């Protein structure tokens, strides 16, 4: 899939050259000639990178950058600056720009910086996704994200109390494994719980009621005389 780049540059000749060079390199492009129109196009589209001139009519490039970073931090931004704009370069980097290129620039250098910035951005997204997946537990149509404590069953978010969540999480960490009431009680309520083991049955019923609204086949099944098991089908082994 082609990467898409938004060019926000008021000098039409420069913008046109950038557009032609980028499209020759295989990128998709969109162009805006003012800060206001550039911000509008950014908000209405999906871009893999923004080339942002600083000296823009209607809205300064730094103000455009502020508004971009106020809503999200991931889309890479490369500033196009004049040699005299040292202070603006520093401000731009502090505001979240990924890189800058000083005019007049060599197109080969700009293309190299674009490739490097997009590559680094994609690598960072992959790392974030991997870290997120580390905390995601799945079994069948049931998933729990341990960091956010979000429970999803058949694409429906299930609202659980803290203890109901702890109970379901323990079962999900041991799918298809028959667990006794004592094992569940010790893991969810702790070693020092002195109440009746019937509390497990009560909370199993609570969780089942919430899950069964999404699927009539109970995923938490009773093993008579023993305890409970999490599995999607009564015949699953």
C-alpha positions as a printed Julia matrix, in Angstrom:
237×3 Matrix{Float64}:
   0.0     0.0    0.0
   1.28    3.45  -0.93
   2.18    5.88   1.83
   0.25    9.14   1.67
   1.94   12.48   2.33
   0.32   15.85   2.96
   2.33   18.81   1.64
   1.52   22.13   3.32
   3.54   24.72   1.4
   2.45   28.22   0.27
   4.99   28.56  -2.55
   3.15   26.82  -5.36
   6.28   26.09  -7.42
   7.95   24.33  -4.49
   4.75   22.48  -3.64
   4.39   21.28  -7.24
   8.0    20.08  -7.42
   7.58   18.19  -4.14
   4.36   16.63  -5.35
   5.91   15.45  -8.63
   9.03   14.07  -6.95
   7.08   12.25  -4.28
   4.62   10.74  -6.74
   7.53    9.64  -8.92
   8.9     7.83  -5.85
   5.57    6.03  -5.41
   3.9     8.14  -2.72
   0.35    9.46  -2.82
   0.13   13.19  -2.11
  -2.27   15.97  -1.24
  -1.36   19.66  -1.23
  -2.48   22.73   0.72
  -1.17   26.28   0.32
  -2.29   27.83   3.62
  -2.07   26.8    7.24
  -5.84   26.73   7.61
  -6.5    24.6    4.52
  -3.62   22.32   5.47
  -5.07   21.68   8.92
  -8.5    21.0    7.41
  -7.05   18.49   4.93
  -5.06   16.82   7.69
  -8.18   16.41   9.85
 -10.28   15.09   6.98
  -7.72   12.63   5.61
  -5.37    9.89   6.75
  -1.7    10.57   6.14
   1.51    8.7    6.84
   3.55   11.92   6.98
   3.13   15.7    6.81
   5.6    18.07   5.13
   4.93   21.37   6.87
   6.3    24.76   5.85
   6.59   27.22   8.73
   5.97   30.54   6.98
   2.37   30.02   5.9
  -0.48   32.47   5.29
  -3.57   32.42   7.54
  -1.93   30.21  10.19
   1.77   29.85  11.05
   3.25   26.4   10.65
   3.95   26.11  14.37
   0.27   26.77  15.11
  -0.67   24.03  12.64
   1.76   21.69  14.39
   0.31   22.55  17.8
  -3.17   21.65  16.61
  -1.99   18.4   15.06
  -0.22   17.34  18.24
  -3.18   18.4   20.38
  -5.2    15.54  18.91
  -2.6    12.84  18.2
   1.11   12.17  18.56
   1.81    9.53  15.95
   1.67   11.06  12.45
   5.24   12.09  11.55
   5.81   15.76  10.72
   8.86   17.11   8.86
   9.27   20.89   8.94
  10.38   22.89   5.91
  12.31   25.88   7.28
  14.49   28.8    6.17
  18.1    29.05   7.37
  17.22   32.03   9.58
  14.44   30.19  11.44
  16.69   28.59  14.1
  14.37   29.45  16.97
  11.36   28.1   15.08
  13.23   24.84  14.4
  13.8    24.38  18.12
  10.18   25.26  18.94
   8.97   22.88  16.25
  10.97   19.97  17.62
   9.79   20.79  21.14
   6.18   20.78  19.88
   6.58   17.29  18.45
   7.99   17.62  14.94
  10.02   14.57  13.96
  12.6    16.3   11.76
  13.29   19.42   9.7
  14.85   20.28   6.36
  16.31   23.73   5.62
  15.48   25.52   2.36
  16.9    25.36  -0.21
  17.15   21.6    0.17
  18.38   18.77  -2.0
  15.47   16.56  -2.99
  17.51   13.39  -2.42
  18.16   14.44   1.18
  14.47   15.17   1.74
  13.45   11.82   0.27
  15.95   10.04   2.52
  14.57   11.83   5.58
  11.02   10.95   4.56
  11.92    7.27   4.16
  13.73    7.2    7.49
  10.95    9.02   9.35
   8.19    6.77   7.98
  10.26    3.64   8.7
  10.93    4.73  12.29
   7.25    5.61  12.78
   6.1     2.19  11.56
   8.63    0.42  13.78
   7.38    2.36  16.79
   3.76    1.47  15.96
   4.71   -2.2   15.75
   6.45   -2.05  19.13
   3.4    -0.38  20.71
   1.12   -3.0   19.16
   3.33   -5.84  20.43
   3.32   -4.4   23.94
  -0.44   -4.05  23.82
  -0.81   -7.66  22.67
   1.33   -8.83  25.6
  -1.54   -7.91  27.91
  -4.33   -9.34  25.73
  -5.73  -12.76  26.6
  -7.98  -14.59  24.14
  -9.99  -17.75  24.15
 -12.57  -18.32  21.45
 -14.79  -15.24  21.31
 -13.7   -14.05  24.76
 -10.88  -11.57  25.27
  -9.57   -9.63  28.25
  -7.06   -6.79  28.15
  -5.3    -6.84  31.49
  -4.04   -3.24  31.33
  -7.44   -1.69  30.61
  -9.48   -4.47  32.31
 -11.71   -4.48  29.24
 -13.72   -7.66  28.7
 -15.14   -8.42  25.25
 -17.31  -11.4   24.4
 -18.73  -11.91  20.9
 -17.62   -8.33  20.1
 -19.69   -6.96  22.99
 -18.08   -5.2   25.96
 -19.05   -6.9   29.22
 -19.32   -4.77  32.35
 -18.02   -6.7   35.38
 -17.46   -5.82  39.01
 -13.84   -6.08  40.24
 -14.39   -9.5   41.8
 -16.3   -10.8   38.78
 -13.41   -9.62  36.59
 -10.83  -11.39  38.8
 -12.85  -14.59  38.65
 -13.22  -14.56  34.87
  -9.56  -13.63  34.41
  -8.48  -16.63  36.48
 -10.68  -18.95  34.43
  -9.38  -17.44  31.18
  -5.79  -18.05  32.26
  -6.66  -21.75  32.6
  -8.91  -22.54  29.62
 -10.28  -26.11  29.32
  -8.82  -26.88  32.77
 -11.24  -28.13  35.41
 -10.8   -25.96  38.5
 -12.11  -26.87  41.92
 -14.0   -24.39  44.06
 -11.08  -24.4   46.48
  -8.61  -23.5   43.71
 -10.83  -20.65  42.54
 -11.43  -19.44  46.07
  -7.72  -19.38  46.87
  -6.76  -17.61  43.61
  -9.54  -15.01  43.56
 -10.37  -14.41  47.2
  -6.98  -15.23  48.73
  -5.49  -17.54  51.36
  -7.07  -15.68  54.25
 -10.67  -15.98  53.06
 -12.74  -17.75  55.71
 -16.15  -17.55  54.07
 -18.24  -20.31  52.55
 -17.06  -21.82  49.24
 -20.61  -21.17  47.99
 -19.4   -17.65  47.21
 -17.72  -19.17  44.14
 -21.06  -20.55  42.9
 -22.72  -17.18  43.48
 -20.13  -15.27  41.49
 -19.99  -17.88  38.74
 -23.74  -17.32  38.34
 -23.25  -13.55  38.17
 -20.59  -13.82  35.46
 -22.57  -16.39  33.5
 -25.62  -14.14  33.42
 -23.57  -11.32  31.91
 -21.81  -13.52  29.37
 -24.87  -15.54  28.35
 -26.59  -12.37  27.15
 -24.05  -12.41  24.29
 -24.13  -16.18  23.67
 -26.77  -18.71  24.81
 -24.19  -21.52  25.05
 -22.47  -21.09  28.44
 -18.69  -20.74  28.2
 -18.33  -21.43  31.95
 -19.46  -25.01  32.47
 -20.1   -26.96  35.65
 -18.24  -30.2   36.32
 -20.48  -31.95  38.85
 -18.83  -32.74  42.14
 -15.62  -30.96  41.13
 -15.92  -27.33  40.07
 -15.91  -25.33  36.84
 -14.21  -25.2   33.47
 -13.96  -22.52  30.81
 -14.56  -23.97  27.36
 -16.7   -23.02  24.38
 -18.34  -26.38  23.75
 -19.43  -29.11  26.17
 -17.71  -31.63  23.86
 -14.46  -29.68  23.49
 -11.34  -31.38  24.82
